[in-house]
Amino acid sequence: MAQHQPIRKHTPPVGSSEIPDKLYFRIGEVSRLCDIPAYVLRFWESEFPQLKPHKGGTGQRLYRRRDVESVLHIKSLLYDEGYTIPGARQALKTEQRTKTPQLPLAAESGAPIASNSTPQLRRLQKDLRDLLNHLSSPPAGTVHSIRTPRATSTKPSPRRTLSSSPLFDPPSNPGPRG
């Protein structure tokens, strides 16, 4: 009698430690790393929206480390866990939804910064609140226009030089500055 062999070959899961520390990988490198033919990688790009390698100026696919990890995860779902392509696509969508959402900034929610934060962050938060209060309050005192209203006469007024302009005249009674 013949022994029954498993239909799916069980390969040990490839850890991210085996992925070289590079910025970009070409499709041939990813094919060797993941032990998957290049045509399968190109097909998976059309089936899984999560897998979108950057294409360089020459049109060659450039995979980032995140893309290689996605390929390994898709391979695990399809080959090891026995998912169909639509099932693996659904599993990836579900995994994305269950990831914890990003927490709002403390300044947006109005909550104080946690007590274990550095004093610099608390000081920055106080400074930002003071700036917000300063900018949202109406200006103190009267605001004078720099321009003087035009005379209604049709006679042209003589041109003043900068030195004769009242803007550049020294104040007659300088008060205390605060």
PyRosetta script that sets phi, psi and omega in degrees:
from pyrosetta import init, pose_from_sequence

init()
pose = pose_from_sequence("MAQHQPIRKHTPPVGSSEIPDKLYFRIGEVSRLCDIPAYVLRFWESEFPQLKPHKGGTGQRLYRRRDVESVLHIKSLLYDEGYTIPGARQALKTEQRTKTPQLPLAAESGAPIASNSTPQLRRLQKDLRDLLNHLSSPPAGTVHSIRTPRATSTKPSPRRTLSSSPLFDPPSNPGPRG")
pose.set_psi(1, 142.2)
pose.set_omega(1, 179.5)
pose.set_phi(2, -85.0)
pose.set_psi(2, 144.0)
pose.set_omega(2, 177.1)
pose.set_phi(3, -78.9)
pose.set_psi(3, 147.3)
pose.set_omega(3, 177.9)
pose.set_phi(4, -83.0)
pose.set_psi(4, 130.7)
pose.set_omega(4, 178.0)
pose.set_phi(5, -106.5)
pose.set_psi(5, 145.0)
pose.set_omega(5, 178.1)
pose.set_phi(6, -63.9)
pose.set_psi(6, 144.8)
pose.set_omega(6, -179.2)
pose.set_phi(7, -67.1)
pose.set_psi(7, -43.5)
pose.set_omega(7, -178.2)
pose.set_phi(8, -96.6)
pose.set_psi(8, 135.2)
pose.set_omega(8, 176.9)
pose.set_phi(9, -79.7)
pose.set_psi(9, 135.4)
pose.set_omega(9, -178.6)
pose.set_phi(10, -98.8)
pose.set_psi(10, 107.5)
pose.set_omega(10, 176.8)
pose.set_phi(11, -100.6)
pose.set_psi(11, 145.3)
pose.set_omega(11, 178.2)
pose.set_phi(12, -62.7)
pose.set_psi(12, 141.3)
pose.set_omega(12, -178.3)
pose.set_phi(13, -61.8)
pose.set_psi(13, 134.5)
pose.set_omega(13, -178.9)
pose.set_phi(14, -83.7)
pose.set_psi(14, 120.3)
pose.set_omega(14, -179.4)
pose.set_phi(15, -82.2)
pose.set_psi(15, 161.7)
pose.set_omega(15, -179.1)
pose.set_phi(16, -71.1)
pose.set_psi(16, -10.1)
pose.set_omega(16, 179.3)
pose.set_phi(17, -71.9)
pose.set_psi(17, -19.4)
pose.set_omega(17, 179.8)
pose.set_phi(18, -84.4)
pose.set_psi(18, -8.8)
pose.set_omega(18, 178.3)
pose.set_phi(19, -82.2)
pose.set_psi(19, 122.8)
pose.set_omega(19, 179.8)
pose.set_phi(20, -60.2)
pose.set_psi(20, 154.4)
pose.set_omega(20, -178.6)
pose.set_phi(21, -85.7)
pose.set_psi(21, 84.0)
pose.set_omega(21, -179.9)
pose.set_phi(22, -131.2)
pose.set_psi(22, 159.8)
pose.set_omega(22, 179.2)
pose.set_phi(23, -77.5)
pose.set_psi(23, -46.4)
pose.set_omega(23, -178.7)
pose.set_phi(24, -131.7)
pose.set_psi(24, 150.5)
pose.set_omega(24, 176.5)
pose.set_phi(25, -126.2)
pose.set_psi(25, 139.6)
pose.set_omega(25, 174.3)
pose.set_phi(26, -81.8)
pose.set_psi(26, 165.2)
pose.set_omega(26, -174.6)
pose.set_phi(27, -62.2)
pose.set_psi(27, -34.2)
pose.set_omega(27, 177.9)
pose.set_phi(28, -64.8)
pose.set_psi(28, -39.4)
pose.set_omega(28, 178.4)
pose.set_phi(29, -66.1)
pose.set_psi(29, -42.2)
pose.set_omega(29, 179.4)
pose.set_phi(30, -65.9)
pose.set_psi(30, -37.6)
pose.set_omega(30, 178.4)
pose.set_phi(31, -60.8)
pose.set_psi(31, -43.9)
pose.set_omega(31, 178.9)
pose.set_phi(32, -69.9)
pose.set_psi(32, -43.1)
pose.set_omega(32, -178.9)
pose.set_phi(33, -61.0)
pose.set_psi(33, -41.6)
pose.set_omega(33, -174.6)
pose.set_phi(34, -95.6)
pose.set_psi(34, -5.6)
pose.set_omega(34, -179.2)
pose.set_phi(35, 58.2)
pose.set_psi(35, 48.3)
pose.set_omega(35, -179.4)
pose.set_phi(36, -134.3)
pose.set_psi(36, 136.8)
pose.set_omega(36, 177.7)
pose.set_phi(37, -63.5)
pose.set_psi(37, 150.9)
pose.set_omega(37, -177.6)
pose.set_phi(38, -61.5)
pose.set_psi(38, -35.3)
pose.set_omega(38, -179.3)
pose.set_phi(39, -66.2)
pose.set_psi(39, -29.4)
pose.set_omega(39, 177.4)
pose.set_phi(40, -70.1)
pose.set_psi(40, -40.3)
pose.set_omega(40, 176.8)
pose.set_phi(41, -60.9)
pose.set_psi(41, -43.5)
pose.set_omega(41, 178.9)
pose.set_phi(42, -64.1)
pose.set_psi(42, -37.3)
pose.set_omega(42, 177.6)
pose.set_phi(43, -66.5)
pose.set_psi(43, -42.4)
pose.set_omega(43, -179.9)
pose.set_phi(44, -62.8)
pose.set_psi(44, -31.4)
pose.set_omega(44, 176.6)
pose.set_phi(45, -59.8)
pose.set_psi(45, -35.6)
pose.set_omega(45, -179.6)
pose.set_phi(46, -79.6)
pose.set_psi(46, -20.5)
pose.set_omega(46, -176.9)
pose.set_phi(47, -97.0)
pose.set_psi(47, -27.3)
pose.set_omega(47, -176.1)
pose.set_phi(48, -118.9)
pose.set_psi(48, 111.6)
pose.set_omega(48, -178.5)
pose.set_phi(49, -65.3)
pose.set_psi(49, -18.8)
pose.set_omega(49, 179.7)
pose.set_phi(50, -71.4)
pose.set_psi(50, -20.3)
pose.set_omega(50, -175.3)
pose.set_phi(51, -100.6)
pose.set_psi(51, 94.1)
pose.set_omega(51, -179.6)
pose.set_phi(52, -132.4)
pose.set_psi(52, 86.5)
pose.set_omega(52, 178.0)
pose.set_phi(53, -70.1)
pose.set_psi(53, 150.6)
pose.set_omega(53, 177.9)
pose.set_phi(54, -73.4)
pose.set_psi(54, 142.2)
pose.set_omega(54, 176.3)
pose.set_phi(55, -107.7)
pose.set_psi(55, 124.4)
pose.set_omega(55, -178.4)
pose.set_phi(56, -70.8)
pose.set_psi(56, -175.1)
pose.set_omega(56, -178.5)
pose.set_phi(57, -61.8)
pose.set_psi(57, -27.8)
pose.set_omega(57, 179.9)
pose.set_phi(58, -89.0)
pose.set_psi(58, -1.6)
pose.set_omega(58, -180.0)
pose.set_phi(59, 89.0)
pose.set_psi(59, 0.3)
pose.set_omega(59, 179.8)
pose.set_phi(60, -77.4)
pose.set_psi(60, 138.6)
pose.set_omega(60, -179.7)
pose.set_phi(61, -71.1)
pose.set_psi(61, 132.4)
pose.set_omega(61, 177.0)
pose.set_phi(62, -121.5)
pose.set_psi(62, 109.1)
pose.set_omega(62, -178.3)
pose.set_phi(63, -89.0)
pose.set_psi(63, 137.2)
pose.set_omega(63, 172.1)
pose.set_phi(64, -90.4)
pose.set_psi(64, 172.4)
pose.set_omega(64, 179.7)
pose.set_phi(65, -57.8)
pose.set_psi(65, -40.6)
pose.set_omega(65, 179.0)
pose.set_phi(66, -60.4)
pose.set_psi(66, -39.1)
pose.set_omega(66, 178.6)
pose.set_phi(67, -65.8)
pose.set_psi(67, -41.0)
pose.set_omega(67, 179.7)
pose.set_phi(68, -64.4)
pose.set_psi(68, -41.1)
pose.set_omega(68, 177.3)
pose.set_phi(69, -64.0)
pose.set_psi(69, -36.6)
pose.set_omega(69, 176.4)
pose.set_phi(70, -64.5)
pose.set_psi(70, -41.7)
pose.set_omega(70, 178.5)
pose.set_phi(71, -60.7)
pose.set_psi(71, -44.5)
pose.set_omega(71, 179.2)
pose.set_phi(72, -63.4)
pose.set_psi(72, -37.6)
pose.set_omega(72, 179.2)
pose.set_phi(73, -68.7)
pose.set_psi(73, -42.8)
pose.set_omega(73, 177.8)
pose.set_phi(74, -62.7)
pose.set_psi(74, -42.4)
pose.set_omega(74, 178.3)
pose.set_phi(75, -60.1)
pose.set_psi(75, -42.2)
pose.set_omega(75, 179.1)
pose.set_phi(76, -63.1)
pose.set_psi(76, -43.5)
pose.set_omega(76, 179.8)
pose.set_phi(77, -63.4)
pose.set_psi(77, -43.3)
pose.set_omega(77, -175.6)
pose.set_phi(78, -77.2)
pose.set_psi(78, -47.4)
pose.set_omega(78, -171.9)
pose.set_phi(79, -89.4)
pose.set_psi(79, -40.9)
pose.set_omega(79, -175.6)
pose.set_phi(80, -87.6)
pose.set_psi(80, -43.3)
pose.set_omega(80, -176.1)
pose.set_phi(81, -92.3)
pose.set_psi(81, -9.4)
pose.set_omega(81, 173.0)
pose.set_phi(82, 79.8)
pose.set_psi(82, 20.0)
pose.set_omega(82, 177.5)
pose.set_phi(83, -70.6)
pose.set_psi(83, 151.0)
pose.set_omega(83, 168.0)
pose.set_phi(84, -81.6)
pose.set_psi(84, 170.6)
pose.set_omega(84, -179.8)
pose.set_phi(85, -62.6)
pose.set_psi(85, -47.5)
pose.set_omega(85, 176.8)
pose.set_phi(86, -62.3)
pose.set_psi(86, -34.8)
pose.set_omega(86, 178.7)
pose.set_phi(87, -67.9)
pose.set_psi(87, -40.6)
pose.set_omega(87, 177.8)
pose.set_phi(88, -66.7)
pose.set_psi(88, -39.2)
pose.set_omega(88, 177.4)
pose.set_phi(89, -60.5)
pose.set_psi(89, -43.4)
pose.set_omega(89, 179.1)
pose.set_phi(90, -66.5)
pose.set_psi(90, -40.0)
pose.set_omega(90, 178.8)
pose.set_phi(91, -62.8)
pose.set_psi(91, -40.6)
pose.set_omega(91, 178.1)
pose.set_phi(92, -65.3)
pose.set_psi(92, -39.5)
pose.set_omega(92, 177.2)
pose.set_phi(93, -62.5)
pose.set_psi(93, -43.2)
pose.set_omega(93, -179.9)
pose.set_phi(94, -64.0)
pose.set_psi(94, -40.1)
pose.set_omega(94, 178.1)
pose.set_phi(95, -63.3)
pose.set_psi(95, -38.7)
pose.set_omega(95, 179.1)
pose.set_phi(96, -65.9)
pose.set_psi(96, -38.2)
pose.set_omega(96, -179.3)
pose.set_phi(97, -69.7)
pose.set_psi(97, -32.6)
pose.set_omega(97, -175.8)
pose.set_phi(98, -83.5)
pose.set_psi(98, -7.1)
pose.set_omega(98, 175.8)
pose.set_phi(99, -64.4)
pose.set_psi(99, 146.4)
pose.set_omega(99, -177.4)
pose.set_phi(100, -68.9)
pose.set_psi(100, 133.9)
pose.set_omega(100, 179.9)
pose.set_phi(101, -72.3)
pose.set_psi(101, 158.7)
pose.set_omega(101, 179.1)
pose.set_phi(102, -70.0)
pose.set_psi(102, 134.8)
pose.set_omega(102, -179.6)
pose.set_phi(103, -75.5)
pose.set_psi(103, 146.6)
pose.set_omega(103, 179.0)
pose.set_phi(104, -71.7)
pose.set_psi(104, 156.9)
pose.set_omega(104, 176.5)
pose.set_phi(105, -67.4)
pose.set_psi(105, 148.1)
pose.set_omega(105, -178.8)
pose.set_phi(106, -63.2)
pose.set_psi(106, -34.0)
pose.set_omega(106, -179.0)
pose.set_phi(107, -67.5)
pose.set_psi(107, -32.9)
pose.set_omega(107, 179.9)
pose.set_phi(108, -70.7)
pose.set_psi(108, -39.2)
pose.set_omega(108, -175.9)
pose.set_phi(109, -85.3)
pose.set_psi(109, -10.3)
pose.set_omega(109, -179.4)
pose.set_phi(110, 81.8)
pose.set_psi(110, -0.6)
pose.set_omega(110, -179.9)
pose.set_phi(111, -79.7)
pose.set_psi(111, 146.7)
pose.set_omega(111, 178.9)
pose.set_phi(112, -70.4)
pose.set_psi(112, 157.4)
pose.set_omega(112, 177.9)
pose.set_phi(113, -69.6)
pose.set_psi(113, 145.0)
pose.set_omega(113, -177.1)
pose.set_phi(114, -57.3)
pose.set_psi(114, 150.6)
pose.set_omega(114, -175.0)
pose.set_phi(115, -67.5)
pose.set_psi(115, -19.9)
pose.set_omega(115, -180.0)
pose.set_phi(116, -85.9)
pose.set_psi(116, 3.3)
pose.set_omega(116, 178.2)
pose.set_phi(117, -75.3)
pose.set_psi(117, 161.4)
pose.set_omega(117, -178.5)
pose.set_phi(118, -72.6)
pose.set_psi(118, 153.7)
pose.set_omega(118, 177.6)
pose.set_phi(119, -60.8)
pose.set_psi(119, -28.3)
pose.set_omega(119, 178.4)
pose.set_phi(120, -62.4)
pose.set_psi(120, -40.1)
pose.set_omega(120, 179.3)
pose.set_phi(121, -66.6)
pose.set_psi(121, -39.9)
pose.set_omega(121, 178.7)
pose.set_phi(122, -65.5)
pose.set_psi(122, -40.1)
pose.set_omega(122, 178.6)
pose.set_phi(123, -65.4)
pose.set_psi(123, -40.6)
pose.set_omega(123, 178.1)
pose.set_phi(124, -63.5)
pose.set_psi(124, -41.8)
pose.set_omega(124, 178.2)
pose.set_phi(125, -61.5)
pose.set_psi(125, -42.9)
pose.set_omega(125, 178.9)
pose.set_phi(126, -63.5)
pose.set_psi(126, -44.1)
pose.set_omega(126, 179.4)
pose.set_phi(127, -62.1)
pose.set_psi(127, -40.8)
pose.set_omega(127, 179.1)
pose.set_phi(128, -66.4)
pose.set_psi(128, -38.9)
pose.set_omega(128, 177.1)
pose.set_phi(129, -64.8)
pose.set_psi(129, -42.5)
pose.set_omega(129, 178.0)
pose.set_phi(130, -61.2)
pose.set_psi(130, -42.4)
pose.set_omega(130, 178.3)
pose.set_phi(131, -63.4)
pose.set_psi(131, -42.7)
pose.set_omega(131, 178.3)
pose.set_phi(132, -62.1)
pose.set_psi(132, -44.0)
pose.set_omega(132, 177.9)
pose.set_phi(133, -63.4)
pose.set_psi(133, -40.1)
pose.set_omega(133, -179.6)
pose.set_phi(134, -64.9)
pose.set_psi(134, -43.5)
pose.set_omega(134, -178.2)
pose.set_phi(135, -73.0)
pose.set_psi(135, -28.1)
pose.set_omega(135, -177.4)
pose.set_phi(136, -88.7)
pose.set_psi(136, -11.3)
pose.set_omega(136, 178.6)
pose.set_phi(137, -85.2)
pose.set_psi(137, 151.2)
pose.set_omega(137, 179.4)
pose.set_phi(138, -68.1)
pose.set_psi(138, 154.4)
pose.set_omega(138, -178.1)
pose.set_phi(139, -65.5)
pose.set_psi(139, 143.5)
pose.set_omega(139, 179.2)
pose.set_phi(140, -84.0)
pose.set_psi(140, 136.0)
pose.set_omega(140, 178.5)
pose.set_phi(141, 81.9)
pose.set_psi(141, -178.4)
pose.set_omega(141, -178.0)
pose.set_phi(142, -92.3)
pose.set_psi(142, 140.2)
pose.set_omega(142, 177.4)
pose.set_phi(143, -98.7)
pose.set_psi(143, 124.0)
pose.set_omega(143, 179.8)
pose.set_phi(144, -99.2)
pose.set_psi(144, 141.6)
pose.set_omega(144, 178.1)
pose.set_phi(145, -77.1)
pose.set_psi(145, 143.9)
pose.set_omega(145, 177.9)
pose.set_phi(146, -76.4)
pose.set_psi(146, -34.1)
pose.set_omega(146, -178.3)
pose.set_phi(147, -81.3)
pose.set_psi(147, 142.7)
pose.set_omega(147, 175.2)
pose.set_phi(148, -97.2)
pose.set_psi(148, 146.1)
pose.set_omega(148, -179.7)
pose.set_phi(149, -63.9)
pose.set_psi(149, 145.8)
pose.set_omega(149, -179.6)
pose.set_phi(150, -73.0)
pose.set_psi(150, 145.5)
pose.set_omega(150, 176.4)
pose.set_phi(151, -71.9)
pose.set_psi(151, 147.3)
pose.set_omega(151, -177.5)
pose.set_phi(152, -85.7)
pose.set_psi(152, -3.9)
pose.set_omega(152, -179.4)
pose.set_phi(153, -74.8)
pose.set_psi(153, 157.4)
pose.set_omega(153, 179.9)
pose.set_phi(154, -88.1)
pose.set_psi(154, -7.9)
pose.set_omega(154, 178.8)
pose.set_phi(155, -75.0)
pose.set_psi(155, 128.3)
pose.set_omega(155, -179.4)
pose.set_phi(156, -66.4)
pose.set_psi(156, 140.6)
pose.set_omega(156, 179.6)
pose.set_phi(157, -84.7)
pose.set_psi(157, 149.1)
pose.set_omega(157, 179.8)
pose.set_phi(158, -68.7)
pose.set_psi(158, 146.6)
pose.set_omega(158, 179.9)
pose.set_phi(159, -75.9)
pose.set_psi(159, 136.9)
pose.set_omega(159, 177.9)
pose.set_phi(160, -100.4)
pose.set_psi(160, 146.3)
pose.set_omega(160, 174.1)
pose.set_phi(161, -86.5)
pose.set_psi(161, 165.8)
pose.set_omega(161, -179.3)
pose.set_phi(162, -61.0)
pose.set_psi(162, -35.6)
pose.set_omega(162, -178.0)
pose.set_phi(163, -70.0)
pose.set_psi(163, -24.2)
pose.set_omega(163, 179.8)
pose.set_phi(164, -94.9)
pose.set_psi(164, 0.2)
pose.set_omega(164, -179.8)
pose.set_phi(165, -73.9)
pose.set_psi(165, 141.1)
pose.set_omega(165, 179.1)
pose.set_phi(166, -65.0)
pose.set_psi(166, -17.3)
pose.set_omega(166, 178.6)
pose.set_phi(167, -67.7)
pose.set_psi(167, -30.3)
pose.set_omega(167, -175.5)
pose.set_phi(168, -102.2)
pose.set_psi(168, 2.3)
pose.set_omega(168, 176.9)
pose.set_phi(169, -75.2)
pose.set_psi(169, 140.3)
pose.set_omega(169, 177.1)
pose.set_phi(170, -69.0)
pose.set_psi(170, 145.9)
pose.set_omega(170, -179.7)
pose.set_phi(171, -64.1)
pose.set_psi(171, 142.9)
pose.set_omega(171, -177.4)
pose.set_phi(172, -73.5)
pose.set_psi(172, -32.3)
pose.set_omega(172, -178.7)
pose.set_phi(173, -135.2)
pose.set_psi(173, 86.4)
pose.set_omega(173, -179.0)
pose.set_phi(174, -69.5)
pose.set_psi(174, 126.3)
pose.set_omega(174, -179.9)
pose.set_phi(175, -91.5)
pose.set_psi(175, 176.5)
pose.set_omega(175, 178.5)
pose.set_phi(176, -68.2)
pose.set_psi(176, 140.1)
pose.set_omega(176, 179.8)
pose.set_phi(177, -97.2)
pose.set_psi(177, 139.5)
pose.set_omega(177, -177.5)
pose.set_phi(178, -124.1)
pose.dump_pdb("model.pdb")
